[in-house]
């Protein structure tokens, strides 16, 4: 790459809309030490680093949490020092308690409701981005939590009934067929 092409190359970064699950999911935002701004957890890619790997690394460095990555949420871009910075974001879920302290350039981590996070973010482009993708991320998190609860309840019913017990819908079908058997015997003799 020539020097002029390198000068025009965009700055690539990645991060996450990081959720902590619970009855009221919370979104992580971080406070930077250098300018005291509240931002979404994100950072620049290393040379040759895939964006998703960078997003996970940066979130761990800035929040202290390991995460499970869900779907891609989108990108935002804005000018920085005569270049364009492009940041890709994924929906992520914090896995357990923090496993490390945030890096020295992060002063604090807050877990807030979507509205609170949007209100507190310092940079307008991040407020707009989170206002657009935040509701989708929360909806997907709620659906994921409902699916997890449904799977657990099926497993619980099966354990109580025995190892090879059928799932609830099959149990209802079997009961309906049994109730029809006496009528079928009378009709078809």
C-alpha positions as CSV (number, residue, x, y, z in Angstrom):
1,X,0.0,0.0,0.0
2,X,1.4,3.4,-1.0
3,X,1.8,6.2,1.6
4,X,-1.1,8.2,0.0
5,X,-3.4,5.1,0.0
6,X,-2.4,4.4,3.6
7,X,-3.3,8.0,4.5
8,X,-6.8,7.6,3.0
9,X,-7.4,4.2,4.5
10,X,-10.3,4.1,6.9
11,X,-9.7,3.5,10.6
12,X,-11.3,0.2,11.4
13,X,-12.8,-0.6,14.9
14,X,-15.2,-3.0,16.5
15,X,-17.2,-3.3,19.6
16,X,-20.3,-4.5,21.3
17,X,-23.7,-3.6,22.6
18,X,-23.1,-5.6,25.7
19,X,-26.1,-6.8,27.7
20,X,-26.3,-8.2,31.2
21,X,-29.3,-10.5,31.4
22,X,-31.9,-10.3,34.1
23,X,-35.5,-9.3,34.6
24,X,-34.5,-5.9,33.3
25,X,-31.6,-6.2,30.9
26,X,-28.8,-3.6,31.2
27,X,-26.4,-2.2,28.6
28,X,-22.7,-1.5,29.4
29,X,-21.2,1.9,28.7
30,X,-17.7,2.9,29.7
31,X,-16.2,6.2,30.9
32,X,-12.8,7.1,29.3
33,X,-10.2,8.5,31.6
34,X,-8.6,10.8,29.1
35,X,-11.6,13.0,28.3
36,X,-14.2,11.7,30.8
37,X,-16.6,10.8,28.0
38,X,-19.1,8.0,28.3
39,X,-18.9,5.6,25.2
40,X,-19.9,2.2,24.0
41,X,-17.2,-0.4,24.5
42,X,-15.1,-0.6,21.3
43,X,-11.6,-0.2,19.9
44,X,-9.3,-0.3,16.9
45,X,-8.5,-3.6,15.1
46,X,-4.9,-4.8,15.1
47,X,-3.3,-5.3,11.7
48,X,-4.8,-8.5,10.3
49,X,-7.2,-9.0,13.2
50,X,-10.8,-10.0,12.3
51,X,-13.4,-7.5,13.4
52,X,-15.3,-10.0,15.6
53,X,-12.1,-11.0,17.4
54,X,-11.3,-7.3,18.0
55,X,-14.8,-6.6,19.3
56,X,-14.6,-9.4,21.8
57,X,-11.0,-8.3,22.9
58,X,-12.0,-4.7,23.2
59,X,-15.1,-5.5,25.2
60,X,-13.1,-7.7,27.6
61,X,-10.5,-5.0,28.0
62,X,-13.0,-2.2,28.5
63,X,-15.6,-3.9,30.7
64,X,-13.7,-6.7,32.3
65,X,-16.4,-9.2,31.1
66,X,-16.0,-12.2,28.9
67,X,-19.0,-12.3,26.4
68,X,-21.0,-14.6,24.3
69,X,-21.5,-13.0,20.8
70,X,-24.9,-13.0,19.2
71,X,-25.8,-11.3,16.0
72,X,-24.2,-8.5,14.1
73,X,-26.1,-5.2,14.7
74,X,-24.6,-2.8,12.3
75,X,-21.8,-0.3,11.6
76,X,-21.4,3.4,12.2
77,X,-18.9,5.7,10.6
78,X,-17.7,9.3,11.3
79,X,-14.7,11.5,10.4
80,X,-11.6,11.5,12.6
81,X,-8.6,13.6,11.7
82,X,-9.3,13.7,8.0
83,X,-10.1,9.9,7.8
84,X,-13.3,7.9,8.2
85,X,-13.6,5.7,11.2
86,X,-15.8,2.6,10.7
87,X,-17.0,0.7,13.7
88,X,-18.8,-2.7,13.5
89,X,-21.0,-3.8,16.5
90,X,-22.4,-7.1,17.6
91,X,-24.9,-7.9,20.3
92,X,-23.1,-9.5,23.2
93,X,-24.1,-10.9,26.5
94,X,-21.8,-10.7,29.6
95,X,-20.9,-14.2,30.8
96,X,-20.8,-14.2,34.6
97,X,-19.0,-11.7,36.8
98,X,-16.0,-9.6,35.6
99,X,-12.9,-11.7,35.1
100,X,-10.5,-8.8,35.1
101,X,-10.2,-5.1,35.8
102,X,-10.9,-2.7,32.8
103,X,-7.8,-1.3,31.2
104,X,-6.2,1.9,32.6
105,X,-7.8,4.1,30.0
106,X,-11.3,3.2,31.3
107,X,-12.3,5.0,34.5
108,X,-15.7,3.3,35.1
109,X,-18.2,0.8,33.7
110,X,-22.0,1.4,34.1
111,X,-24.8,-1.0,33.4
112,X,-27.9,1.0,32.5
113,X,-31.3,0.7,30.9
114,X,-31.5,1.6,27.2
115,X,-32.9,5.0,27.9
116,X,-30.4,5.8,30.5
117,X,-27.5,4.6,28.3
118,X,-28.6,6.8,25.4
119,X,-29.0,9.8,27.7
120,X,-25.6,9.4,29.3
121,X,-23.5,8.6,26.2
122,X,-21.3,11.7,25.4
123,X,-21.0,11.4,21.6
124,X,-24.1,12.2,19.5
125,X,-23.3,9.6,16.8
126,X,-23.3,6.8,19.5
127,X,-26.5,8.1,21.0
128,X,-28.2,7.9,17.5
129,X,-26.7,4.4,16.8
130,X,-27.8,3.0,20.2
131,X,-31.3,4.5,19.8
132,X,-31.6,2.6,16.5
133,X,-30.0,-0.8,17.4
134,X,-30.7,-0.9,21.1
135,X,-34.4,-1.8,20.8
136,X,-33.5,-4.6,18.4
137,X,-30.8,-5.9,20.8
138,X,-33.2,-5.9,23.8
139,X,-36.0,-7.6,21.8
140,X,-33.6,-10.3,20.7
141,X,-32.3,-10.7,24.3
142,X,-35.9,-11.1,25.6
143,X,-36.7,-13.6,22.9
144,X,-33.5,-15.5,23.7
145,X,-34.4,-15.5,27.4
146,X,-37.9,-16.8,26.7
147,X,-36.5,-19.6,24.5
148,X,-34.1,-20.5,27.3
149,X,-36.9,-20.6,29.9
150,X,-39.1,-22.7,27.5
151,X,-36.3,-25.3,27.0
152,X,-35.6,-25.5,30.7
153,X,-39.2,-26.1,31.5
154,X,-39.4,-28.9,28.9
155,X,-36.3,-30.5,30.4
156,X,-37.7,-30.2,33.9
157,X,-41.0,-31.9,32.9
158,X,-39.1,-34.7,31.2
159,X,-36.9,-35.2,34.2
160,X,-39.9,-35.4,36.5
161,X,-41.7,-37.8,34.2
162,X,-38.7,-40.0,33.5
163,X,-35.7,-39.9,31.1
164,X,-37.6,-40.7,27.9
165,X,-40.8,-38.9,28.6
166,X,-42.3,-37.0,25.6
167,X,-42.5,-33.2,25.5
168,X,-45.7,-31.5,26.5
169,X,-47.3,-31.2,23.0
170,X,-46.9,-35.0,22.4
171,X,-48.4,-35.7,25.8
172,X,-51.5,-33.8,24.9
173,X,-51.8,-35.6,21.6
174,X,-51.4,-39.0,23.3
175,X,-54.1,-38.1,25.8
176,X,-56.5,-37.1,23.0
177,X,-55.9,-40.3,21.1
178,X,-56.5,-42.4,24.2
179,X,-59.8,-40.6,24.9
180,X,-60.9,-41.4,21.3
181,X,-60.1,-45.2,21.5
182,X,-63.4,-46.3,23.1
183,X,-65.4,-44.4,20.4
184,X,-63.2,-45.9,17.6
185,X,-63.7,-49.5,19.0
186,X,-67.5,-48.9,19.0
187,X,-67.5,-47.5,15.4
188,X,-65.1,-50.0,13.8
189,X,-65.9,-53.0,16.1
